[in-house]
């Protein structure tokens, strides 16, 4: 008996993004493990690790959810709309999290930028529920991925002493 496997349009893209997200979450866990004493972490670094893992796993869930949705519905438009609704939920829940921002983590400028971009992503996600554009959904998912990737990059850069430590070796070496 031969089974035809249903494949949602853009599935390789979404499974690749899910894999990248899981990798980022794993690297975030490795960073936490490599730290000497996590109980002495400051509020910013705790926020970073939690956000890397939370965002990465949420993105992976969003991307992987599209496969069973398509399998059940056999409809690309419905699948894109469900993905867009999940993207809107992700954006609005992220904004809800910072309704009472920690001033140590969020300076006023960063908070305004975050809320502006998250609000724009939320509105684009809502619009895509109507438009059902695969390209827009892919762009939204890619944009969501920049958050854990950038936080991870900054975290690693600061742990290693930044570019200065590579460009200017210690005179005692």
Backbone bond lengths (Angstrom), bond angles and torsions (degrees), N, CA, C in turn:
res aa  C-N    CA-C-N  psi(-1)  N-CA   C-N-CA  omega(-1)  CA-C   N-CA-C  phi
1 X - - - 1.439 - - 1.528 109.02 -
2 X 1.319 116.97 129.81 1.456 122.70 -178.65 1.521 108.67 -101.90
3 X 1.324 114.57 131.02 1.466 120.23 177.16 1.519 108.97 -109.02
4 X 1.306 115.43 130.72 1.458 119.67 172.21 1.519 107.77 -86.23
5 X 1.312 115.91 125.02 1.455 120.34 -179.55 1.524 108.63 -90.84
6 X 1.317 115.16 124.53 1.454 120.62 179.80 1.525 109.05 -73.88
7 X 1.301 116.05 132.77 1.460 121.57 179.48 1.523 108.44 -125.97
8 X 1.314 115.31 121.34 1.455 120.47 177.72 1.528 108.71 -70.44
9 X 1.304 115.87 144.98 1.464 120.81 176.69 1.534 108.61 -58.21
10 X 1.313 116.83 130.06 1.461 121.31 179.88 1.519 114.32 82.78
11 X 1.330 117.52 10.89 1.462 120.06 -176.31 1.529 113.69 -57.21
12 X 1.340 120.06 -42.55 1.476 117.97 178.28 1.534 112.53 -58.43
13 X 1.322 116.83 -37.32 1.464 120.66 177.54 1.524 110.23 -61.68
14 X 1.336 116.45 -49.43 1.457 120.20 -176.32 1.528 112.39 -66.82
15 X 1.325 117.98 -38.53 1.463 119.30 178.41 1.533 110.72 -70.30
16 X 1.321 117.39 -32.70 1.466 120.26 175.73 1.524 110.69 -65.67
17 X 1.321 116.71 -45.39 1.468 120.44 178.39 1.525 110.43 -62.78
18 X 1.336 117.20 -39.23 1.467 120.22 177.25 1.528 110.23 -61.35
19 X 1.325 117.06 -42.75 1.468 120.82 178.44 1.516 112.06 -63.59
20 X 1.329 116.74 -43.07 1.470 120.25 177.10 1.533 110.89 -62.26
21 X 1.310 116.05 -39.64 1.468 120.42 -179.72 1.524 111.00 -64.86
22 X 1.315 117.10 -44.51 1.464 120.77 178.56 1.532 109.88 -62.59
23 X 1.333 116.53 -38.65 1.469 120.23 177.36 1.525 111.08 -62.19
24 X 1.337 116.75 -43.60 1.465 120.20 177.84 1.531 111.14 -61.98
25 X 1.323 117.01 -41.62 1.461 120.03 178.35 1.532 109.78 -62.43
26 X 1.322 116.69 -41.39 1.463 120.54 178.27 1.511 112.46 -64.46
27 X 1.331 116.58 -41.86 1.457 119.56 177.74 1.527 110.82 -66.03
28 X 1.314 117.20 -35.53 1.469 120.02 175.23 1.519 110.85 -60.77
29 X 1.327 116.45 -40.30 1.463 120.48 177.73 1.528 110.90 -66.68
30 X 1.331 117.14 -37.65 1.463 120.57 177.76 1.521 110.49 -63.52
31 X 1.331 116.74 -42.62 1.469 119.99 177.47 1.522 109.87 -58.70
32 X 1.324 116.30 -44.67 1.465 119.56 179.78 1.525 110.65 -61.90
33 X 1.299 116.77 -38.83 1.457 121.16 -178.99 1.528 111.12 -69.81
34 X 1.320 117.94 -35.88 1.463 121.74 -177.59 1.531 113.27 -74.04
35 X 1.302 116.54 -20.09 1.467 119.01 179.59 1.525 109.57 -67.07
36 X 1.329 116.53 141.59 1.460 121.07 -176.30 1.521 112.70 -62.62
37 X 1.324 115.84 -56.24 1.458 120.31 -175.68 1.521 109.97 -136.31
38 X 1.351 116.85 93.54 1.464 118.73 -177.63 1.531 114.14 -61.71
39 X 1.328 118.04 -20.11 1.466 119.11 179.73 1.527 111.07 -68.14
40 X 1.335 117.02 -20.17 1.451 120.68 179.44 1.519 113.91 -95.04
41 X 1.315 117.65 10.11 1.462 120.67 -178.81 1.511 110.60 -68.79
42 X 1.310 114.97 147.32 1.455 119.31 175.48 1.537 109.58 -82.69
43 X 1.316 115.02 170.36 1.469 120.87 -175.85 1.532 112.14 -60.89
44 X 1.322 117.78 -36.59 1.466 121.33 -177.89 1.526 110.82 -65.92
45 X 1.335 117.42 -46.75 1.459 119.71 -178.30 1.527 112.45 -69.02
46 X 1.319 117.46 -34.99 1.471 119.80 174.30 1.524 110.12 -63.30
47 X 1.336 116.27 -43.90 1.464 120.34 177.96 1.520 110.38 -60.30
48 X 1.326 116.89 -41.67 1.460 120.98 -178.76 1.518 111.72 -59.96
49 X 1.327 116.96 -51.10 1.466 119.92 -177.74 1.526 110.43 -62.47
50 X 1.319 116.92 -46.00 1.460 120.45 -179.84 1.528 111.22 -61.57
51 X 1.323 116.93 -41.74 1.460 120.96 -177.84 1.520 111.50 -69.87
52 X 1.318 117.71 -40.16 1.472 120.39 176.93 1.528 109.45 -56.70
53 X 1.320 115.87 -51.55 1.469 119.90 -176.49 1.521 110.92 -67.17
54 X 1.336 117.89 -45.71 1.471 120.95 -178.12 1.529 111.49 -62.30
55 X 1.333 116.63 -47.94 1.466 119.75 -179.61 1.519 111.69 -65.63
56 X 1.317 116.73 -44.64 1.459 119.74 -177.79 1.528 111.72 -62.61
57 X 1.315 117.04 -44.57 1.471 119.15 179.92 1.530 111.47 -69.43
58 X 1.315 117.39 -34.80 1.468 120.49 177.32 1.523 110.75 -65.05
59 X 1.326 117.02 -43.06 1.467 121.16 178.69 1.526 110.20 -63.86
60 X 1.332 116.90 -42.94 1.469 120.22 178.66 1.534 109.82 -61.46
61 X 1.328 117.02 -43.69 1.462 120.79 178.31 1.522 110.86 -60.24
62 X 1.337 116.39 -46.80 1.470 120.81 179.97 1.526 110.09 -57.17
63 X 1.323 116.40 -49.23 1.475 120.39 -176.51 1.522 112.35 -65.98
64 X 1.324 116.62 -42.36 1.466 119.39 -177.33 1.520 112.83 -75.37
65 X 1.326 117.56 -23.76 1.464 121.31 177.86 1.527 111.71 -64.46
66 X 1.323 116.55 -28.18 1.463 119.84 -177.66 1.530 112.64 -62.98
67 X 1.315 117.01 -30.69 1.475 119.95 -178.22 1.533 111.58 -65.82
68 X 1.341 119.77 -53.50 1.470 117.61 178.53 1.528 113.58 -67.83
69 X 1.336 117.02 -30.58 1.467 118.80 176.78 1.520 109.29 -61.03
70 X 1.335 116.43 -45.06 1.461 119.49 178.86 1.524 110.93 -66.57
71 X 1.322 117.44 -39.94 1.464 120.37 179.40 1.526 111.07 -59.19
72 X 1.328 116.66 -39.21 1.463 120.39 179.31 1.518 112.75 -74.81
73 X 1.334 117.12 -40.43 1.466 119.72 -172.80 1.524 113.72 -94.87
74 X 1.342 117.14 -27.34 1.468 122.26 -175.03 1.533 111.21 56.21
75 X 1.341 115.63 32.35 1.455 120.18 -176.86 1.534 109.64 -137.40
76 X 1.331 115.70 117.30 1.464 120.39 -179.47 1.524 111.68 -62.17
77 X 1.321 117.16 -42.71 1.467 120.77 -176.92 1.527 110.73 -61.65
78 X 1.320 117.02 -45.82 1.469 120.18 178.67 1.522 110.42 -63.08
79 X 1.321 116.99 -40.67 1.461 121.50 -179.88 1.525 110.69 -63.34
80 X 1.312 117.56 -43.19 1.464 121.63 178.80 1.525 110.04 -65.18
81 X 1.303 117.06 -39.18 1.471 120.30 178.78 1.525 111.47 -65.68
82 X 1.325 116.99 -41.11 1.472 119.98 176.93 1.523 109.74 -64.24
83 X 1.342 117.16 -43.58 1.459 120.82 177.20 1.523 111.92 -60.40
84 X 1.321 116.66 -40.24 1.462 121.21 178.60 1.522 111.15 -67.44
85 X 1.318 117.23 -37.58 1.470 120.69 176.75 1.532 110.27 -65.06
86 X 1.332 116.85 -40.88 1.462 120.02 176.43 1.527 110.90 -64.65
87 X 1.333 116.88 -38.31 1.467 120.82 177.45 1.530 110.17 -63.88
88 X 1.324 117.40 -41.18 1.464 120.95 178.01 1.530 110.36 -63.46
89 X 1.322 116.00 -41.54 1.460 120.92 178.27 1.527 110.85 -62.50
90 X 1.335 115.92 -41.47 1.467 120.84 177.99 1.527 110.53 -60.98
91 X 1.326 117.11 -47.61 1.471 121.41 -177.93 1.524 111.50 -64.51
92 X 1.318 117.55 -45.04 1.467 120.05 -177.20 1.531 111.08 -70.93
93 X 1.331 117.66 -34.89 1.468 119.23 178.10 1.521 110.85 -68.32
94 X 1.326 116.90 -33.46 1.457 120.55 176.55 1.533 110.61 -66.17
95 X 1.326 116.43 -40.60 1.465 119.80 177.72 1.536 110.30 -67.47
96 X 1.314 117.05 -36.59 1.465 121.62 179.58 1.532 110.33 -63.72
97 X 1.329 116.94 -36.56 1.461 122.28 179.84 1.524 112.99 -59.34
98 X 1.308 117.32 -31.35 1.467 119.85 -177.14 1.525 111.99 -103.07
99 X 1.323 117.05 24.41 1.466 119.85 179.37 1.529 110.67 -64.27
100 X 1.329 117.98 -26.25 1.464 123.22 175.17 1.531 106.79 -127.86
101 X 1.348 117.10 76.55 1.469 120.61 -170.53 1.524 114.01 -68.73
102 X 1.315 114.84 142.39 1.459 122.01 173.91 1.529 107.10 -74.69
103 X 1.334 118.61 119.08 1.467 120.17 -177.25 1.531 113.35 -64.30
104 X 1.329 117.73 -20.45 1.461 120.49 177.15 1.524 110.00 -70.60
105 X 1.331 116.78 -37.53 1.463 122.07 -178.00 1.524 111.13 -86.55
106 X 1.315 116.91 -40.03 1.471 121.77 -172.52 1.516 111.71 -112.94
107 X 1.317 117.37 106.41 1.466 118.90 169.43 1.532 106.21 -79.66
108 X 1.335 118.15 159.11 1.473 120.73 -173.95 1.530 114.34 -56.49
109 X 1.322 117.79 -39.17 1.469 119.83 -178.87 1.520 110.94 -67.65
110 X 1.327 117.08 -46.02 1.465 120.84 179.11 1.525 110.92 -61.02
111 X 1.317 116.19 -41.02 1.460 120.37 179.51 1.526 111.30 -63.16
112 X 1.330 117.29 -44.63 1.476 120.45 178.62 1.532 110.83 -61.90
113 X 1.332 116.58 -44.71 1.468 120.06 178.58 1.523 111.09 -61.82
114 X 1.323 116.29 -45.38 1.462 120.49 179.77 1.523 111.14 -59.94
115 X 1.324 116.68 -47.84 1.463 120.29 -178.87 1.528 111.65 -66.16
116 X 1.319 117.40 -36.16 1.466 120.98 177.87 1.527 110.81 -64.49
117 X 1.334 116.20 -50.39 1.464 119.39 -179.46 1.525 112.01 -67.04
118 X 1.326 117.57 -41.06 1.466 119.99 178.24 1.522 111.21 -64.73
119 X 1.325 116.25 -39.20 1.466 119.91 176.70 1.518 111.54 -63.33
120 X 1.336 116.52 -41.65 1.469 120.34 177.68 1.533 110.73 -64.17
121 X 1.319 116.93 -42.03 1.471 119.81 177.60 1.525 111.21 -63.84
122 X 1.320 116.18 -39.12 1.457 120.32 177.60 1.528 110.69 -61.93
123 X 1.340 116.60 -47.82 1.471 120.29 -179.89 1.529 111.93 -64.12
124 X 1.330 116.97 -42.08 1.471 119.95 177.45 1.527 111.20 -63.22
125 X 1.323 116.09 -38.26 1.467 119.69 177.55 1.523 111.11 -64.44
126 X 1.333 116.39 -42.41 1.468 120.01 177.25 1.527 110.95 -62.77
127 X 1.336 116.25 -44.06 1.463 119.59 178.44 1.526 111.12 -62.02
128 X 1.315 116.35 -35.14 1.464 118.82 -178.31 1.527 112.43 -74.35
129 X 1.305 117.28 -16.81 1.471 118.58 171.78 1.525 108.61 -63.05
130 X 1.316 116.11 -35.22 1.471 121.06 177.89 1.531 110.61 -81.82
131 X 1.341 117.11 -47.89 1.470 121.25 -175.59 1.517 113.21 -70.84
132 X 1.321 116.92 -36.49 1.473 123.13 -177.06 1.533 111.99 56.61
133 X 1.324 115.73 48.84 1.460 121.71 178.81 1.528 110.13 -91.49
134 X 1.321 116.36 119.34 1.462 120.78 177.71 1.525 110.26 -62.18
135 X 1.316 117.32 -43.29 1.460 121.13 -179.55 1.517 112.52 -59.76
136 X 1.334 117.16 -42.03 1.456 120.45 179.15 1.529 110.43 -66.93
137 X 1.324 118.00 -40.74 1.460 120.59 177.71 1.535 110.03 -61.91
138 X 1.322 116.83 -42.70 1.461 119.99 178.22 1.528 110.45 -63.29
139 X 1.318 117.48 -41.94 1.463 120.68 178.54 1.532 110.84 -63.33
140 X 1.326 117.18 -40.89 1.461 120.88 178.09 1.521 110.98 -61.02
141 X 1.326 116.22 -46.95 1.460 120.91 -179.42 1.533 110.17 -62.25
142 X 1.322 116.20 -42.45 1.463 120.10 178.12 1.524 111.05 -62.67
143 X 1.319 116.01 -41.37 1.459 119.26 179.27 1.523 110.83 -65.50
144 X 1.342 117.14 -38.81 1.466 120.37 176.73 1.531 110.60 -61.15
145 X 1.318 117.03 -36.09 1.462 121.73 -178.66 1.527 111.78 -66.19
146 X 1.319 117.76 -25.20 1.462 119.46 -179.83 1.526 111.94 -64.05
147 X 1.320 118.36 -27.87 1.462 120.68 -178.78 1.526 111.89 -63.42
148 X 1.350 119.43 -60.60 1.467 116.78 -179.56 1.525 112.54 -65.48
149 X 1.327 117.65 -31.39 1.466 120.16 179.41 1.526 111.00 -65.90
150 X 1.324 117.59 -44.38 1.464 121.20 -179.89 1.526 111.15 -68.15
151 X 1.310 117.23 -42.10 1.464 120.46 178.96 1.529 109.70 -62.52
152 X 1.331 116.33 -44.14 1.462 121.24 178.14 1.528 110.63 -60.77
153 X 1.323 116.47 -45.59 1.460 121.34 -179.85 1.529 111.35 -60.25
154 X 1.320 117.17 -45.60 1.463 121.31 178.27 1.522 111.57 -63.57
155 X 1.321 115.46 -40.97 1.460 121.36 -179.42 1.532 110.05 -61.41
156 X 1.321 116.90 -47.98 1.464 121.47 -179.29 1.525 110.60 -65.55
157 X 1.319 116.57 -42.75 1.463 120.84 179.62 1.525 110.77 -59.09
158 X 1.323 116.85 -43.20 1.458 120.10 -179.34 1.525 112.37 -71.77
159 X 1.324 116.87 -33.29 1.466 119.79 177.63 1.526 110.96 -65.63
160 X 1.326 116.41 -35.55 1.454 120.74 -176.96 1.514 113.12 -87.84
161 X 1.295 118.71 0.14 1.448 121.35 179.88 1.512 113.20 89.96
162 X 1.321 117.72 0.85 1.452 121.64 175.67 1.509 113.15 80.05
163 X 1.322 116.34 179.88 1.457 122.06 -176.83 1.527 113.37 -61.82
164 X 1.339 118.18 -27.49 1.450 121.36 -178.15 1.533 111.10 -60.25
165 X 1.343 117.05 -37.44 1.457 119.40 -177.35 1.527 111.54 -67.56
166 X 1.311 118.29 -25.82 1.457 121.77 178.88 1.531 109.97 -84.83
167 X 1.320 116.59 -42.36 1.461 120.83 -175.36 1.527 112.41 -73.82
168 X 1.323 116.63 -33.75 1.443 120.38 -176.84 1.530 109.90 -122.98
169 X 1.338 117.01 94.03 1.464 119.25 179.89 1.528 111.30 -66.06
170 X 1.296 114.57 154.93 1.449 121.31 178.66 1.523 109.64 -62.61
171 X 1.346 118.47 131.03 1.459 120.67 -178.34 1.516 113.24 -57.71
172 X 1.321 117.93 -22.46 1.464 121.45 -179.90 1.509 114.01 -78.39
173 X 1.337 117.77 -7.30 1.478 120.71 -178.14 1.502 112.23 -77.54
